[in-house]
Amino acid sequence: MDTDFSRLLLGQGPDALLVKSADGRVLYWNDAASAIFGYSAAEAVGCLLIDLIVPPDRVSESAAYDAQALQASLAVYETVRRRKDGSLVHVSISVKAVKSSADGQEYLLCSLKDVTHLKSLRDAKLVEAKYRDLLEYTPDAIVIVNVAGRIILANSQAEKLFGYARHEMLGQPVEVLMPLRHRTAHLGHRGHFFAQPYARSMGASQELYGLRKDGGEFPAKLSLSSIQTPAGSIAITAIRDISERRPAQRMFEQ
C-alpha cells in the first residue's frame, strides 16, 4: 500500500488544519477549513488570519494564545470564529509552534474543531435549568440563542407558533424561523447585536416575518434583550404574531 496518509489526513481530515507564519499570515489551508469557514484555499492563503475569521473582540485573545504557543510550544482553548458569511462558529483550537528544519523559521500549526452543536447543547442545559419554568408563564413565544446564533431554549408558546417541537429547534440557527429573504441580512444584525447588545421593546421593534415549519409565514413583532449567563452572552427574543392586527389596521387606514 503506497497511500500517503500524512497528505490524506492533512487534506481530507474532519478538522480545519492551517499553518500560519509568526506574523499571522495563512500559509496552508485544508479542505475542512474551507468547509467550516467558507473561504477557499486560494482566498485564504497569504491573508492575515485575524482578517479572515477572528471577530474584532477576540483579536487580543487570539494574539495571547499565539504568544503562549510560541513560548510553551502549545496552546489549547475554546472560542468563537467568524465565517465568510458573517455567522459565528464555536471552535476548539489547538495551536502548536513548530520550527522548520529548512529555514529555521517558527510557524504555528492550528487545528480547529467545530463544536458549535456541542456548545449549544451545553448552553441549553445551563439556561434551561434557570429559565425554562419562568418562560412558560409568558404569553409570547420566547426563543433564546447563544452568541453563535443557535437556539438553546424555546418555550411552549414558541412550539405552538412555529410548529416545531422543542427538540427540533434546539441547536438550529435561529434563521430557520424566518423566511429565506430575511436570513442573510439577519446574520449581520445578529452579529452587531452581540457586539453592542441593547434592549428593544415590543412596540419599538422592527416588523418582520416568521416562518412556520409547514412553510407558512406570519407578520411578527419582536422584542430583544441580552443577558450574561454562565453559558456566556445570550439573546432573548419575544415573538408575537400580529396577523389579526393587520386587517384592523387596513380598515382604520381606509
Disulfide bonds with the S-S distance in Angstrom:
none
